[in-house]
Amino acid sequence: MLEIIGYILAVLIGVSLGLIGSGGSILGVPILVYFFAISPQTATTHSLFIVGITSAIASYKHHRIGNLKLKPAIAFGIPSLITLLLTRRYLLPEIPEIIFQVNDFTLDKQTFIIVFFAMLMVFASFSMIKKQKVKKAQEASVITLVLMGVLVGLIIGILGAGGGFLIIPALVIFGKLEMKYAIATSLFIITINSLLGFAGDLINKVSINYYILITVSVSAIIGMFAGLHLSKKINGKKLKPAFGWFVLSMGIFIIIKEIFFKS
C-alpha cells in the first residue's frame, strides 16, 4: 500500500519539474525514504537519477522553443558540477556515522541527512511562497554565478537533490534571467549535475535497487509530461506559492518525525 502511494507521489516529482522547473528533488528523497524504505544516503543516489532523467526530457522540450540560456548555464553549471563530484567522492564518505550524542539522544548520519534536507525544504518554501519583485539589471557577473554554482553543488552533493529550488532563485536574482529562461536553464543544470552525480555513485559502487529506480523514474516522467501540458494552461506563478506551502508542510513533518518520533 505504501509503495502504491509512493508511485502516485512520484508522479508529482515530474509534475513539479514540468510545471515550475523545480521541486522534484525535494520530493524525491522523502518519497524514497518513507514509501520505499530506502535509507536516506542511498535514496540520494536514486534521487539523482530520477530527477536527472526527468529533467533531461523537460530541458530538451524547453531547448526546442528557445528558452535555454547556455552562458549562465555554463558559468553556473560547471562549478556546481565540479563541487558536486568532489563532495560525493570525498566529503560525504567522511561524515561520521554518529554526528552528535548526548545521554539518550543520538544524531546519526542518516538522520542528519534527512533533517538537513527537511530544513532546506522549509527554507526553500519561503522563496516559493513569497512574492518576489526582481528588478531588471545588467548582465549577471560571472564570478557571482560561479560562487552560487559552488554553493549549490555542495548542497546537491550532500543531499542528492537536483537543486532547482535553489538554482532558479539564484538565476533570477543573481543571473538576471526571466522566470521562463531560469526554469529552462535550471533544468539543464539539474540534468548534468544529477546524472553525472549518479554516475559517480555507480563508480563508487553505491547499492542500487534498479526495480525501484526504473519504476519511480517512469512515474516521474509521466508526471513531467502532465506538468508540461498543464503549464500551457495554468499560470505557473500562481501554482508556485501553493507548492511552497506543500513543501513547507512536508519539511516540518519530516523534522518533527525524525527528531521527536524516531523509533
C-alpha positions as CSV (number, residue, x, y, z in Angstrom):
1,M,0.0,0.0,0.0
2,L,2.8,2.4,0.9
3,E,4.5,1.7,-2.4
4,I,1.3,2.5,-4.4
5,I,1.1,5.9,-2.6
6,G,4.8,6.3,-3.3
7,Y,4.3,5.9,-7.0
8,I,1.4,8.3,-7.0
9,L,3.6,10.9,-5.2
10,A,6.4,10.1,-7.6
11,V,4.2,11.5,-10.4
12,L,4.3,14.8,-8.5
13,I,8.1,14.9,-9.0
14,G,7.6,15.1,-12.7
15,V,4.6,17.4,-12.5
16,S,6.6,19.8,-10.4
17,L,9.6,19.7,-12.8
18,G,7.4,20.1,-15.9
19,L,5.3,22.9,-14.3
20,I,7.7,25.1,-12.4
21,G,11.1,23.6,-13.2
22,S,12.0,22.7,-9.6
23,G,10.7,20.9,-6.6
24,G,11.2,17.4,-7.9
25,S,14.4,16.8,-5.9
26,I,12.9,17.9,-2.5
27,L,10.1,15.3,-3.1
28,G,12.3,12.5,-4.3
29,V,14.4,11.7,-1.2
30,P,11.5,11.8,1.3
31,I,9.3,9.6,-1.0
32,L,12.1,7.0,-1.4
33,V,12.8,7.0,2.3
34,Y,9.2,6.9,3.7
35,F,7.4,4.9,1.0
36,F,10.0,2.6,-0.4
37,A,12.1,2.0,2.7
38,I,15.4,3.1,1.2
39,S,18.0,4.6,3.5
40,P,18.4,8.4,3.2
41,Q,22.0,8.1,1.9
42,T,21.1,5.5,-0.7
43,A,17.9,7.5,-1.6
44,T,20.1,10.4,-2.6
45,T,21.7,8.3,-5.3
46,H,18.4,7.1,-6.6
47,S,17.0,10.6,-6.5
48,L,19.9,11.9,-8.6
49,F,19.0,9.6,-11.5
50,I,15.2,10.0,-11.2
51,V,15.4,13.8,-11.2
52,G,18.2,13.8,-13.8
53,I,16.5,11.7,-16.4
54,T,13.2,13.6,-15.9
55,S,14.9,17.0,-16.1
56,A,16.7,15.9,-19.3
57,I,13.5,15.3,-21.2
58,A,12.0,18.6,-19.9
59,S,15.2,20.5,-20.7
60,Y,15.1,19.2,-24.3
61,K,11.5,20.4,-24.6
62,H,12.4,23.9,-23.4
63,H,15.5,23.9,-25.7
64,R,13.3,23.4,-28.8
65,I,11.3,26.5,-28.0
66,G,14.5,28.6,-27.3
67,N,14.2,29.1,-23.5
68,L,17.6,27.6,-22.7
69,K,20.4,30.1,-22.0
70,L,23.8,28.5,-22.4
71,K,26.1,31.2,-21.0
72,P,24.7,31.3,-17.4
73,A,24.2,27.5,-17.6
74,I,27.9,27.0,-18.2
75,A,29.1,29.7,-15.7
76,F,26.8,28.3,-13.0
77,G,26.8,24.6,-14.1
78,I,30.5,23.8,-14.4
79,P,31.5,25.0,-10.9
80,S,28.4,23.3,-9.4
81,L,29.3,20.0,-11.2
82,I,32.9,20.0,-10.0
83,T,31.8,20.7,-6.4
84,L,29.1,18.1,-6.6
85,L,31.6,15.4,-7.7
86,L,34.2,16.3,-5.1
87,T,31.5,16.4,-2.4
88,R,30.1,12.9,-3.3
89,R,33.6,11.5,-3.6
90,Y,35.4,13.0,-0.7
91,L,33.2,14.9,1.8
92,L,30.1,12.6,2.0
93,P,32.0,9.5,3.0
94,E,33.9,11.4,5.7
95,I,30.7,12.4,7.6
96,P,30.9,10.2,10.7
97,E,28.1,7.7,11.3
98,I,27.4,9.3,14.7
99,I,27.3,13.1,14.4
100,F,26.2,14.0,18.0
101,Q,25.3,12.1,21.1
102,V,24.0,13.4,24.5
103,N,22.5,11.0,27.0
104,D,19.8,9.1,25.2
105,F,19.8,11.3,22.2
106,T,21.8,10.3,19.2
107,L,22.1,12.1,15.9
108,D,23.4,9.7,13.3
109,K,24.5,10.3,9.7
110,Q,21.2,9.1,8.1
111,T,19.1,11.3,10.4
112,F,21.4,14.3,9.8
113,I,21.0,14.0,6.0
114,I,17.2,13.8,6.1
115,V,16.8,16.5,8.7
116,F,19.2,18.8,6.9
117,F,17.2,18.1,3.7
118,A,14.0,19.0,5.5
119,M,15.4,22.2,6.9
120,L,16.4,23.2,3.3
121,M,12.8,22.4,2.3
122,V,11.5,24.8,4.9
123,F,14.0,27.5,3.8
124,A,13.2,27.0,0.1
125,S,9.5,27.0,0.7
126,F,9.6,30.7,1.7
127,S,11.2,31.7,-1.6
128,M,8.3,30.0,-3.3
129,I,5.6,31.4,-1.1
130,K,6.8,35.0,-1.0
131,K,6.1,37.2,-4.0
132,Q,9.4,38.5,-5.4
133,K,9.9,41.6,-7.4
134,V,13.0,41.3,-9.4
135,K,14.4,44.5,-10.9
136,K,16.0,44.2,-14.4
137,A,19.7,44.9,-14.4
138,Q,22.8,44.5,-16.5
139,E,24.1,41.0,-17.4
140,A,25.0,38.9,-14.4
141,S,28.5,38.7,-13.0
142,V,30.3,35.5,-14.0
143,I,32.0,35.5,-10.6
144,T,28.7,35.6,-8.8
145,L,27.3,32.8,-10.9
146,V,30.4,30.7,-10.2
147,L,30.2,31.3,-6.4
148,M,26.5,30.4,-6.4
149,G,27.3,27.3,-8.5
150,V,29.8,26.1,-5.9
151,L,27.3,26.6,-3.1
152,V,24.5,24.7,-4.9
153,G,27.0,21.9,-5.9
154,L,27.9,21.4,-2.3
155,I,24.2,21.0,-1.3
156,I,23.4,18.8,-4.2
157,G,26.4,16.6,-3.4
158,I,25.4,16.0,0.2
159,L,21.6,15.7,-0.3
160,G,21.3,14.1,-3.7
161,A,18.9,16.9,-4.7
162,G,18.6,18.3,-8.1
163,G,18.9,21.8,-6.7
164,G,16.2,23.5,-8.7
165,F,14.7,25.1,-5.7
166,L,18.0,26.9,-5.2
167,I,19.1,27.3,-8.8
168,I,16.0,29.1,-10.1
169,P,16.0,31.8,-7.4
170,A,19.8,32.2,-8.0
171,L,19.4,32.6,-11.7
172,V,16.5,35.0,-11.3
173,I,18.1,37.2,-8.6
174,F,21.8,36.9,-9.4
175,G,21.6,35.8,-13.0
176,K,19.0,38.4,-14.0
177,L,17.1,35.9,-16.0
178,E,13.3,36.0,-16.6
179,M,11.4,33.1,-15.0
180,K,10.9,31.1,-18.1
181,Y,14.6,31.2,-19.0
182,A,15.6,30.5,-15.4
183,I,13.4,27.4,-15.4
184,A,14.8,26.0,-18.7
185,T,18.4,26.8,-17.7
186,S,17.8,25.2,-14.2
187,L,16.5,22.0,-15.8
188,F,19.7,21.8,-18.0
189,I,22.0,22.3,-15.0
190,I,20.0,19.8,-12.9
191,T,20.3,17.2,-15.7
192,I,24.1,17.4,-16.0
193,N,24.7,17.6,-12.2
194,S,22.2,14.8,-11.3
195,L,23.2,12.3,-14.0
196,L,26.9,12.8,-13.5
197,G,26.5,12.7,-9.8
198,F,24.6,9.4,-10.2
199,A,27.4,8.1,-12.4
200,G,29.9,9.0,-9.8
201,D,28.0,7.0,-7.2
202,L,28.0,4.0,-9.6
203,I,31.8,4.2,-9.8
204,N,31.9,4.3,-6.0
205,K,29.7,1.1,-6.1
206,V,26.7,2.5,-4.2
207,S,24.0,-0.1,-3.9
208,I,21.1,0.5,-6.4
209,N,17.6,-1.0,-6.4
210,Y,17.1,-1.0,-10.1
211,Y,13.4,-2.0,-10.0
212,I,12.5,1.0,-7.8
213,L,14.9,3.2,-9.8
214,I,13.2,2.4,-13.1
215,T,9.5,2.3,-11.9
216,V,9.8,5.6,-10.0
217,S,11.6,7.2,-12.9
218,V,8.8,6.2,-15.3
219,S,6.2,7.6,-12.9
220,A,8.1,10.9,-12.7
221,I,8.4,11.1,-16.5
222,I,4.7,10.6,-16.9
223,G,4.1,13.4,-14.4
224,M,6.6,15.6,-16.2
225,F,4.6,15.4,-19.4
226,A,1.5,16.1,-17.5
227,G,3.2,19.1,-15.9
228,L,4.4,20.5,-19.3
229,H,0.8,20.1,-20.6
230,L,-0.6,21.9,-17.6
231,S,2.0,24.7,-17.8
232,K,0.4,25.7,-21.1
233,K,-3.0,26.2,-19.5
234,I,-2.2,27.2,-15.9
235,N,-0.2,30.2,-14.7
236,G,2.8,28.7,-13.0
237,K,3.3,31.8,-10.8
238,K,0.0,31.0,-9.1
239,L,0.9,27.4,-8.5
240,K,4.4,28.2,-7.1
241,P,3.1,29.6,-3.8
242,A,0.7,26.6,-3.4
243,F,3.6,24.2,-4.0
244,G,5.7,26.2,-1.5
245,W,3.1,25.6,1.2
246,F,3.1,21.9,0.4
247,V,6.9,21.8,0.7
248,L,6.8,23.7,4.0
249,S,4.3,21.3,5.4
250,M,6.3,18.3,4.3
251,G,9.6,19.7,5.7
252,I,8.1,20.4,9.1
253,F,6.5,17.0,9.2
254,I,9.9,15.3,8.5
255,I,11.7,17.4,11.1
256,I,9.1,16.6,13.8
257,K,9.0,12.9,12.9
258,E,12.8,12.4,12.8
259,I,13.6,14.4,16.0
260,F,10.6,13.6,18.2
261,F,9.1,10.4,16.9
262,K,12.1,8.5,15.6
263,S,11.7,4.8,16.5
